[in-house]
Amino acid sequence: MIRPTFKGQRLVALFMLGCLLFNYPLLTLFASDIRIWGIPLVYVYLYVAWAALISAMALVIERRDQ
């Protein structure tokens, strides 16, 4: 019998977080004329959120369950 782990549940939670981060209402908060180093704020937000999700997934997948 397969022992249930939290890895799958954590990945589903990260998927849901990604859906929330890249959804319409939250993206409109960053859609302004503000620029960081000449890059529009919405692009900075998208790349930072994307990199954070990838890092979090890597941590979940590589973590050993005790």
Buried (B, 14 or more C-beta within 10 A) or exposed (E): EEEEEEEEEBBEEBEEBBEEBBEEEEBEEBEEEEEEEEEBBBEBBBEEBEEBBEEBBEEBEEEEEE
